[in-house]
Amino acid sequence: MAQAVVNFRIDADLKRDMEKLCKELGLNMSSAFTIFARKMTRERRIPFEVGIDFYSDANMKHLERSIEQINSGKVVKTSLEQLEASV
């Protein structure tokens, strides 16, 4: 089977952590990515759930800003009936 080289960028800390885990599993990163590529190709999908971490730093900062706005009175209060009537 012919081999191909694939290059991409990855966060240095993530790479280090993945290399460590691969070593613990008796793999190298190339083998791990090959396993991922084979599974993805065979199943024709990303072989795991992809979602947004509700508690991510960005989302928590957004929620904190929203709470500050509520506490400082910088909000408009509207009932569901008022919203529905405005559509």
DSSP file (Angstrom, degrees, kcal/mol; ACC not computed):
  #  RESIDUE AA STRUCTURE BP1 BP2  ACC     N-H-->O    O-->H-N    N-H-->O    O-->H-N    TCO  KAPPA ALPHA  PHI   PSI    X-CA   Y-CA   Z-CA
    1    1 A M              0   0    0      0, 0.0     2,-0.1     0, 0.0     0, 0.0   0.000 360.0 360.0 360.0 130.7    0.0    0.0    0.0
    2    2 A A        -     0   0    0      1,-0.1     2,-0.3     0, 0.0     0, 0.0  -0.420 360.0-136.3 -69.1 142.9    1.4    3.4   -1.0
    3    3 A Q        -     0   0    0     -2,-0.1     2,-0.3     2,-0.0    -1,-0.1  -0.743  15.5-163.1-101.2 149.1    2.0    5.8    1.9
    4    4 A A        -     0   0    0     -2,-0.3     2,-0.5     2,-0.0     0, 0.0  -0.958  16.4-129.1-128.9 149.4    1.2    9.5    1.9
    5    5 A V        -     0   0    0     -2,-0.3     2,-0.5     2,-0.0    -2,-0.0  -0.854  20.6-168.6 -99.9 132.4    2.4   12.3    4.2
    6    6 A V        -     0   0    0     -2,-0.5     2,-0.4     2,-0.0    -2,-0.0  -0.987   3.0-169.6-121.1 126.7   -0.2   14.5    6.0
    7    7 A N        +     0   0    0     -2,-0.5     2,-0.3     2,-0.0    -2,-0.0  -0.952  16.5 150.6-117.0 135.3    1.0   17.6    7.8
    8    8 A F        -     0   0    0     -2,-0.4     2,-0.3     2,-0.0    -2,-0.0  -0.977  40.7-107.2-154.2 162.9   -1.2   19.8   10.0
    9    9 A R        +     0   0    0     -2,-0.3     2,-0.3     0, 0.0    -2,-0.0  -0.695  34.2 174.5 -95.5 145.8   -0.8   22.0   13.0
   10   10 A I        -     0   0    0     -2,-0.3     5,-0.0     0, 0.0    -2,-0.0  -0.986  42.9 -86.8-146.7 148.2   -1.9   21.1   16.5
   11   11 A D     >  -     0   0    0     -2,-0.3     4,-2.6     1,-0.1     5,-0.2  -0.312  37.5-129.6 -56.0 135.1   -1.5   22.8   19.9
   12   12 A A  H  > S+     0   0    0      1,-0.2     4,-2.3     2,-0.2     5,-0.1   0.874 106.7  48.7 -59.9 -40.8    1.9   21.8   21.4
   13   13 A D  H  > S+     0   0    0      2,-0.2     4,-2.5     1,-0.2    -1,-0.2   0.903 111.5  49.7 -66.7 -40.3    0.3   20.8   24.8
   14   14 A L  H  > S+     0   0    0      2,-0.2     4,-2.6     1,-0.2    -2,-0.2   0.914 110.6  50.5 -63.4 -42.6   -2.3   18.7   23.1
   15   15 A K  H  X S+     0   0    0     -4,-2.6     4,-2.8     2,-0.2    -2,-0.2   0.925 110.7  48.9 -60.3 -45.6    0.3   17.0   21.0
   16   16 A R  H  X S+     0   0    0     -4,-2.3     4,-2.1     1,-0.2    -2,-0.2   0.928 113.0  46.9 -60.9 -45.7    2.4   16.2   24.1
   17   17 A D  H  X S+     0   0    0     -4,-2.5     4,-2.3     1,-0.2    -1,-0.2   0.889 113.2  48.9 -64.8 -39.1   -0.6   14.8   25.9
   18   18 A M  H  X S+     0   0    0     -4,-2.6     4,-3.0     2,-0.2     5,-0.2   0.915 109.5  51.6 -67.8 -41.7   -1.6   12.7   22.9
   19   19 A E  H  X S+     0   0    0     -4,-2.8     4,-2.3     2,-0.2    -2,-0.2   0.910 110.6  49.9 -59.3 -41.5    1.9   11.3   22.5
   20   20 A K  H  X S+     0   0    0     -4,-2.1     4,-2.1    -5,-0.2    -2,-0.2   0.939 113.1  45.1 -62.5 -47.7    1.9   10.3   26.1
   21   21 A L  H  X S+     0   0    0     -4,-2.3     4,-1.8     1,-0.2    -2,-0.2   0.917 111.6  52.4 -64.1 -43.1   -1.5    8.6   25.9
   22   22 A C  H  <>S+     0   0    0     -4,-3.0     5,-3.4     1,-0.2     4,-0.4   0.914 108.6  51.1 -58.6 -42.6   -0.5    6.9   22.6
   23   23 A K  H ><5S+     0   0    0     -4,-2.3     3,-1.2     1,-0.2    -1,-0.2   0.912 108.1  51.8 -61.4 -42.4    2.6    5.6   24.3
   24   24 A E  H 3<5S+     0   0    0     -4,-2.1    -1,-0.2     1,-0.3    -2,-0.2   0.831 111.6  47.9 -62.1 -31.4    0.6    4.2   27.2
   25   25 A L  T 3<5S-     0   0    0     -4,-1.8    -1,-0.3    -5,-0.1    -2,-0.2   0.453 119.6-110.8 -88.4  -1.3   -1.7    2.4   24.7
   26   26 A G  T < 5S+     0   0    0     -3,-1.2     2,-0.2    -4,-0.4    -3,-0.2   0.759  82.3 109.5  78.5  24.9    1.3    1.0   22.8
   27   27 A L      < -     0   0    0     -5,-3.4    -1,-0.3    -6,-0.2     2,-0.3  -0.724  60.1-134.7-121.0 170.2    0.7    3.2   19.7
   28   28 A N     >  -     0   0    0     -2,-0.2     4,-2.1    -3,-0.1     5,-0.2  -0.786  37.4-102.4-115.1 171.9    2.3    6.2   18.1
   29   29 A M  H  > S+     0   0    0     -2,-0.3     4,-2.7     1,-0.2     5,-0.2   0.867 120.5  57.3 -63.9 -35.6    0.4    9.2   16.8
   30   30 A S  H  > S+     0   0    0      1,-0.2     4,-2.0     2,-0.2    -1,-0.2   0.925 108.8  45.9 -60.2 -44.4    0.6    8.0   13.2
   31   31 A S  H  > S+     0   0    0      2,-0.2     4,-2.5     1,-0.2    -1,-0.2   0.897 111.6  52.4 -64.5 -40.5   -1.1    4.8   14.1
   32   32 A A  H  X S+     0   0    0     -4,-2.1     4,-2.2     1,-0.2    -2,-0.2   0.923 111.4  45.6 -63.1 -44.3   -3.7    6.6   16.2
   33   33 A F  H  X S+     0   0    0     -4,-2.7     4,-2.8     2,-0.2    -1,-0.2   0.853 111.0  53.6 -68.0 -33.3   -4.6    9.0   13.3
   34   34 A T  H  X S+     0   0    0     -4,-2.0     4,-2.7    -5,-0.2     5,-0.2   0.915 108.0  50.0 -65.6 -42.4   -4.7    6.0   10.9
   35   35 A I  H  X S+     0   0    0     -4,-2.5     4,-2.5     2,-0.2     5,-0.2   0.932 112.3  48.2 -58.8 -46.0   -7.2    4.3   13.2
   36   36 A F  H  X S+     0   0    0     -4,-2.2     4,-2.8     1,-0.2    -2,-0.2   0.934 112.4  48.4 -59.3 -47.6   -9.3    7.4   13.3
   37   37 A A  H  X S+     0   0    0     -4,-2.8     4,-2.5     1,-0.2    -2,-0.2   0.896 112.5  48.4 -63.0 -41.6   -9.1    7.8    9.5
   38   38 A R  H  X S+     0   0    0     -4,-2.7     4,-2.8     2,-0.2    -1,-0.2   0.933 114.0  45.7 -64.5 -45.2  -10.1    4.1    8.9
   39   39 A K  H  X S+     0   0    0     -4,-2.5     4,-2.6    -5,-0.2     5,-0.2   0.920 114.2  48.4 -64.6 -43.8  -13.0    4.3   11.3
   40   40 A M  H  X>S+     0   0    0     -4,-2.8     4,-1.6    -5,-0.2     5,-1.1   0.919 114.6  45.8 -62.2 -44.0  -14.2    7.6    9.9
   41   41 A T  H  <5S+     0   0    0     -4,-2.5    -2,-0.2    -5,-0.2    -1,-0.2   0.909 114.5  47.5 -66.0 -43.3  -14.0    6.3    6.3
   42   42 A R  H  <5S+     0   0    0     -4,-2.8    -2,-0.2     1,-0.2    -1,-0.2   0.910 121.7  35.0 -65.4 -42.6  -15.7    3.0    7.1
   43   43 A E  H  <5S-     0   0    0     -4,-2.6    -1,-0.2     2,-0.2    -2,-0.2   0.598  98.6-135.5 -89.5 -11.6  -18.6    4.7    9.1
   44   44 A R  T  <5S+     0   0    0     -4,-1.6     2,-0.3    -5,-0.2    -3,-0.2   0.877  75.4  75.1  57.5  40.8  -18.7    7.8    6.8
   45   45 A R  S   <S-     0   0    0     -5,-1.1    -2,-0.2    -6,-0.2    -1,-0.2  -0.966  99.8 -78.6-163.1 166.3  -19.0   10.0    9.9
   46   46 A I        -     0   0    0     -2,-0.3     2,-0.8     1,-0.1     4,-0.1  -0.701  48.7-132.9 -72.5 124.5  -16.9   11.5   12.6
   47   47 A P  S    S+     0   0    0      0, 0.0     2,-0.3     0, 0.0    -1,-0.1   0.062  79.5  44.0 -80.2  30.9  -16.7    8.5   15.0
   48   48 A F  S    S-     0   0    0     -2,-0.8     2,-0.2     2,-0.0    -2,-0.1  -0.972  96.0 -82.8-159.8 163.2  -17.6   10.4   18.2
   49   49 A E        -     0   0    0     -2,-0.3     2,-0.5     1,-0.0     0, 0.0  -0.517  36.7-157.8 -73.8 134.6  -20.0   13.0   19.3
   50   50 A V        +     0   0    0     -2,-0.2     2,-0.3    -4,-0.1    -4,-0.0  -0.966  30.5 140.1-113.1 125.0  -19.1   16.6   18.5
   51   51 A G        -     0   0    0     -2,-0.5     2,-0.5     0, 0.0    -2,-0.0  -0.881  51.4 -87.6-150.8-179.1  -20.7   19.2   20.7
   52   52 A I        -     0   0    0     -2,-0.3     2,-0.9     4,-0.0     3,-0.1  -0.850  35.7-125.4-101.5 131.8  -20.1   22.5   22.5
   53   53 A D    >   -     0   0    0     -2,-0.5     3,-2.1     1,-0.2     6,-0.2  -0.665  16.8-156.9 -76.4 108.6  -18.9   22.4   26.1
   54   54 A F  T 3  S+     0   0    0     -2,-0.9    -1,-0.2     1,-0.3    -2,-0.0   0.838  92.5  50.6 -56.1 -34.3  -21.5   24.4   28.0
   55   55 A Y  T 3  S+     0   0    0      4,-0.1    -1,-0.3    -3,-0.1    -2,-0.1   0.109  81.2 136.6 -94.8  22.6  -18.9   25.1   30.7
   56   56 A S    <>  -     0   0    0     -3,-2.1     4,-2.7     1,-0.1     5,-0.2  -0.256  68.9-110.6 -63.8 157.8  -16.2   26.3   28.3
   57   57 A D  H  > S+     0   0    0      1,-0.2     4,-2.2     2,-0.2     5,-0.2   0.908 118.2  50.7 -56.8 -44.3  -14.3   29.4   29.3
   58   58 A A  H  > S+     0   0    0      1,-0.2     4,-2.0     2,-0.2    -1,-0.2   0.913 112.4  45.5 -62.9 -43.3  -15.9   31.5   26.5
   59   59 A N  H  > S+     0   0    0     -6,-0.2     4,-2.5     2,-0.2    -1,-0.2   0.896 111.6  52.1 -68.6 -39.5  -19.4   30.4   27.5
   60   60 A M  H  X S+     0   0    0     -4,-2.7     4,-2.4     2,-0.2    -1,-0.2   0.892 109.3  50.3 -64.2 -38.6  -18.8   31.0   31.2
   61   61 A K  H  X S+     0   0    0     -4,-2.2     4,-2.3    -5,-0.2    -1,-0.2   0.906 110.5  50.0 -64.2 -41.5  -17.5   34.6   30.4
   62   62 A H  H  X S+     0   0    0     -4,-2.0     4,-2.2     2,-0.2    -2,-0.2   0.921 111.3  48.3 -62.4 -44.1  -20.6   35.2   28.3
   63   63 A L  H  X S+     0   0    0     -4,-2.5     4,-2.4     1,-0.2    -2,-0.2   0.895 109.9  52.2 -63.5 -39.8  -22.9   34.0   31.1
   64   64 A E  H  X S+     0   0    0     -4,-2.4     4,-2.3     2,-0.2    -1,-0.2   0.902 109.5  49.4 -62.9 -41.2  -21.0   36.2   33.7
   65   65 A R  H  X S+     0   0    0     -4,-2.3     4,-2.2     2,-0.2    -2,-0.2   0.904 110.9  50.7 -63.4 -40.5  -21.5   39.3   31.4
   66   66 A S  H  X S+     0   0    0     -4,-2.2     4,-2.2     2,-0.2    -2,-0.2   0.910 109.9  49.3 -63.7 -42.1  -25.2   38.4   31.1
   67   67 A I  H  X S+     0   0    0     -4,-2.4     4,-2.9     2,-0.2    -1,-0.2   0.900 109.7  52.1 -63.9 -41.2  -25.6   38.1   34.9
   68   68 A E  H  X S+     0   0    0     -4,-2.3     4,-1.9     1,-0.2     6,-0.2   0.910 109.5  49.8 -60.7 -42.3  -23.8   41.5   35.4
   69   69 A Q  H  <>S+     0   0    0     -4,-2.2     5,-2.4     2,-0.2     4,-0.4   0.909 112.4  47.1 -63.4 -42.2  -26.2   43.1   32.9
   70   70 A I  H ><5S+     0   0    0     -4,-2.2     3,-1.3     1,-0.2    -2,-0.2   0.944 112.9  48.5 -63.6 -48.0  -29.2   41.6   34.7
   71   71 A N  H 3<5S+     0   0    0     -4,-2.9    -1,-0.2     1,-0.3    -2,-0.2   0.803 112.1  49.2 -64.7 -29.4  -27.9   42.6   38.2
   72   72 A S  T 3<5S-     0   0    0     -4,-1.9    -1,-0.3    -5,-0.2    -2,-0.2   0.428 115.6-113.8 -91.0   1.6  -27.2   46.2   36.9
   73   73 A G  T < 5S+     0   0    0     -3,-1.3     2,-1.1    -4,-0.4    -3,-0.2   0.638  72.5 137.2  79.9  14.6  -30.7   46.5   35.4
   74   74 A K      < +     0   0    0     -5,-2.4     2,-0.3    -6,-0.2    -4,-0.1  -0.297  45.3  96.6 -90.2  50.9  -29.4   46.7   31.8
   75   75 A V        -     0   0    0     -2,-1.1     2,-0.6    -5,-0.2    -5,-0.0  -0.940  68.6-130.5-135.5 158.3  -32.1   44.4   30.5
   76   76 A V        -     0   0    0     -2,-0.3     2,-0.6     2,-0.0    -2,-0.1  -0.951  22.7-146.6-108.7 123.4  -35.5   44.7   28.8
   77   77 A K        +     0   0    0     -2,-0.6     2,-0.4     0, 0.0    -2,-0.0  -0.808  26.1 166.8 -95.4 124.8  -38.2   42.6   30.4
   78   78 A T        -     0   0    0     -2,-0.6     2,-0.1     4,-0.0    -2,-0.0  -0.999  28.9-129.6-137.8 136.5  -40.7   41.3   28.0
   79   79 A S     >  -     0   0    0     -2,-0.4     4,-2.1     1,-0.1     5,-0.2  -0.402  27.4-112.6 -80.2 163.3  -43.4   38.6   28.5
   80   80 A L  H  > S+     0   0    0      1,-0.2     4,-2.7     2,-0.2     5,-0.2   0.882 119.5  55.0 -61.2 -39.1  -43.8   35.7   26.1
   81   81 A E  H  > S+     0   0    0      1,-0.2     4,-2.1     2,-0.2    -1,-0.2   0.901 107.4  49.3 -62.4 -40.9  -47.2   37.1   25.1
   82   82 A Q  H  > S+     0   0    0      2,-0.2     4,-1.2     1,-0.2    -1,-0.2   0.895 111.8  49.1 -65.7 -39.7  -45.6   40.5   24.2
   83   83 A L  H  < S+     0   0    0     -4,-2.1     3,-0.4     1,-0.2     4,-0.4   0.936 112.0  47.6 -64.3 -45.5  -42.9   38.7   22.1
   84   84 A E  H >< S+     0   0    0     -4,-2.7     3,-0.9     1,-0.2    -2,-0.2   0.863 109.9  53.4 -64.4 -35.6  -45.5   36.6   20.3
   85   85 A A  H 3< S+     0   0    0     -4,-2.1    -1,-0.2     1,-0.2    -2,-0.2   0.776 103.7  57.4 -70.2 -25.5  -47.6   39.7   19.6
   86   86 A S  T 3<        0   0    0     -4,-1.2    -1,-0.2    -3,-0.4    -2,-0.2   0.537 360.0 360.0 -83.7  -5.5  -44.7   41.5   18.1
   87   87 A V    <         0   0    0     -3,-0.9    -1,-0.2    -4,-0.4    -2,-0.1   0.470 360.0 360.0 -87.6 360.0  -44.0   38.9   15.4
